[in-house]
Amino acid sequence: MLQTALVLHLLGTIVWVGGMFFAHMALRPAANGLLEPPARLPLLHRVLAGFFRWVWLAIALILGSGYWVFLGLWSGQAGLYVHVMQGIGLLMVAIFCFIYFLPFRRMGLALEAGDLSAAAAQMALIRRLIATNLVLGLTTSVIGAGRFF
């Protein structure tokens, strides 16, 4: 049971953190270098829309499997590193929810209205928040992996 929970946890983490790394470090710079805002912003919005569907699943896997291990198998008894990872993870979920329900939605509305400057401002906020979540996700991954060294 523990192995199944850990595999689900790891898969959710790979999808979310890996997707943020790809979007922030590869896709965005390439799109910025090749496309003007009228083409770039709708592309980034559509890519994020697809990615965010996977992030919701990843969050469910990460939280479900994490609490499965923590509450079910460990009976709520875990080392400090688990509590630190949980705290960072919950902060990441809160940041993602903020991104999804505010700037991402505002960006979509601005694009529908043809307001590229408003869409660009929302994308800039999304970019900074994804960068923050990426750092938090990588940090949490190192904490989790460090436990096994």
Buried (B, 14 or more C-beta within 10 A) or exposed (E): EEEEBBEBBBBBBEBBBBBBBEBBEEBBEEBEEEBEBEEBBBEBBEBBEEBBEEBEEBBEBBBBBBEBBBEEEEEEEBEEEBEBBBEBBEBBBEBBEBBBEBBBEBBBEBBEEEBBEBBBBBBEBBBEBBBBBBEBBEBBBEBBEEEEE
